[in-house]
Amino acid sequence: MSKSHEGPSRPARTAPASKTNTRNGTAKANANANANANANAKSNKGRPSTPAPRERFRTRHPVLTALVPVVLVVAAIATMVVIKAAGTSNPPASASSHLSTGGATATADPGTTTLSPQILAALTVPTATLDSVGSPSSVVLPTGTGDSTIAKDGAGKPLITYIGAEYCPFCAAERWSLAVALSRFGTFENLSGTHSSDSDEFPDTQTLSFYGSTYSSSYLDFQAVEEATNQPDGSSYKALQAPTAAQSALMAKYDTQGSIPFLDIANRYVITGSSFSPQVLQGLSRSQIAADLSNPDSAVAQAIDGAANDITAAISSVTGNQPSGVGSSATIAAIAQKLGA
């Protein structure tokens, strides 16, 4: 039976006790941690184990719901423009995927640091480790959209879209899994290190940032948007990028609650919120997290590698199971079956 992010109703953010996190920067996130109340058990290594979630862990954007009608109108216009442009634009197949700049207001990100070569190398997790981890029941599977059409870029490659923010602890967790999964299909350049807000729940969760990076792949196009840094700016955070009209339309269609992180896999699968609780990463440095990725018995690998396998299976289903070394994996094939791919 597949894992689903449906199930119990999602816990509401408690109003006066917590501050909501809006996309227009009106307040910092400080949501309650009710969804993670059972995440305090220790693993055999003495680290917090991942709870078995029946829901997504997310940072909400309440104002997005009110903007949905406007976004859909804009999206319809944008779609017509894209369709027309597609007839005249044909980028080479070898073109690198890129970050959407949208309404970016900053060119430098003060909330990031350079990643060590060891951390970068650790993102390419050995296949044997990934196969050993498989798809743990504690990790929530991507959700099928029911759309039979695979969204592609102008070069005909399946389009993967990520929207998040550096202050968001749930984005911090999901980025690790997404980076591990994407490393099986291509290569990153200029990834940087960052951490979630130190005033949000799961404070100071160590992670990566996609801002300023590039991703090259013969099989897919990855576009990422980091909306803000982890650096306070009044009652909000310093802005980095804004989603394009088309990207906002994806969120309006597949993420009606306006949650981040948001991941759209060629319009066939989506992930709204993180696949596992950031609790599992609490108190760990980036180096410790990276080192644990190759240890299938660690709580970190069970969470990050497990979610990476699920994302890999979803991506493989839209790339025609290419590259063959990934698509032919028995582990990935078994997960794809659970996804209904």
NUSE-407112 format. One record per residue (C-alpha): x, y, z; residue in three letters. Coordinates in steps of 0.5 Angstrom, whole numbers, plus 500, padded with zeros to 3 digits. Layout:
% NUSE-407112
XYZALA...
//
This chain:
% NUSE-407112
500500500MET503507498SER504512503LYS500518502SER500525505HIS493525506GLU490522512GLY488526518PRO487534517SER493538518ARG494542524PRO492549524ALA497554526ARG495557533THR494564532ALA496569537PRO501564540ALA505563533SER507568528LYS505566521THR510566515ASN507570509THR510570502ARG509578502ASN514578508GLY509581513THR511576519ALA516571521LYS515564521ALA514561528ASN509556527ALA507550532ASN510544532ALA504539534ASN506535528ALA512533531ASN510532538ALA512524537ASN519526534ALA523526540ASN524519541ALA532517540LYS535513534SER540507536ASN545513535LYS542517540GLY539522535ARG532524534PRO529519529SER524521524THR517520526PRO512516521ALA508522518PRO501522515ARG502529513GLU507534510ARG511538514PHE510545511ARG511553512THR504556510ARG503562506HIS496564508PRO496570503VAL497565497LEU489563498THR487569497ALA491571491LEU489564487VAL484567482PRO489573480VAL494568479VAL490563475LEU488569470VAL495571470VAL497564469ALA492563463ALA495569459ILE503566461ALA501560458THR499563451MET505567451VAL509560453VAL506556447ILE507562442LYS514562444ALA515555444ALA514555437GLY520559436THR525558441SER529551441ASN535551446PRO540546445PRO539539449ALA546540453SER543547456ALA544547463SER538548467SER537555471HIS535558477LEU529563475SER530570477THR523572477GLY523579481GLY529578484ALA532584488THR538581491ALA545579487THR548577493ALA546572499ASP549574506PRO546568509GLY550563505THR557560506THR561556501THR560548501LEU566544503SER568539497PRO567533502GLN560535503ILE559536495LEU562529494ALA557526499ALA551528495LEU553523490THR550517495VAL553510493PRO547506490THR548500495ALA546505500THR540508497LEU538501495ASP539499502SER535505505VAL529504500GLY523507501SER521508509PRO514508511SER516514515SER517518509VAL511521505VAL511519498LEU510524492PRO503525490THR500524483GLY497530480THR493525475GLY495529469ASP498525464SER501531460THR509531462ILE511539463ALA517540459LYS522546457ASP523549450GLY528543449ALA523538450GLY526536457LYS522534463PRO521540468LEU522540475ILE520546479THR522548486TYR520554490ILE522555497GLY526560502ALA532559506GLU529561513TYR524555512CYS526549516PRO522544512PHE525547506CYS532546509ALA530538510ALA527537503GLU533540500ARG538535502TRP533529499SER532533492LEU540535491ALA541527493VAL536525488ALA538530482LEU545528483SER543521480ARG541525473PHE546531473GLY551535476THR550542480PHE555547480GLU556553486ASN551550491LEU552553497SER551552505GLY546555509THR541554515HIS534555517SER532561521SER534561528ASP528564531SER523559527ASP521552529GLU527547528PHE532553529PRO538553525ASP537547521THR543546517GLN542545509THR544547502LEU541553498SER540553490PHE540560490TYR546562485GLY547555483SER546551476THR544544474TYR546541468SER543534466SER541531459SER535528462TYR531534465LEU531541467ASP531544474PHE529551476GLN529553483ALA527559487VAL529561493GLU524567495GLU528569501ALA534569505THR535567513ASN537574514GLN532578518PRO529584515ASP525588519GLY519583521SER521579515SER527576511TYR531579506LYS528578499ALA532573494LEU527571488GLN520571486ALA517566482PRO515567475THR507567473ALA508560471ALA511558477GLN506562481SER500558477ALA503551479LEU503553486MET496556485ALA494549482LYS497544486TYR499547493ASP492551494THR494552502GLN500556499GLY506552503SER513551502ILE517547500PRO513546494PHE516541488LEU513540482ASP515534478ILE513535471ALA506536473ASN505529474ARG507529481TYR508534487VAL511535494ILE508540498THR512541505GLY517536507SER517529506SER520528513PHE520532519SER526537520PRO527534527GLN532528525VAL537534523LEU537538529GLN543539532GLY547536527LEU552540523SER552540515ARG558535515SER555531520GLN549530516ILE553529509ALA557524513ALA551520515ASP548520508LEU552514506SER550510513ASN544506511PRO543505518ASP543512520SER536516522ALA539521517VAL540516511ALA533513513GLN530520512ALA534524507ILE536518502ASP529515503GLY526521501ALA531522495ALA529515493ASN522517492ASP523523488ILE528519484THR522514482ALA518520480ALA523523476ILE525517473SER517516471SER518522467VAL524521464THR523515460GLY527511466ASN533515464GLN539514465PRO538507465SER543506471GLY537509475VAL531507472GLY533500471SER534499479SER529494482ALA529499488THR526505484ILE522500480ALA518498486ALA517505489ILE515507482ALA510502482GLN507504489LYS507511486LEU502508480GLY508511475ALA
//
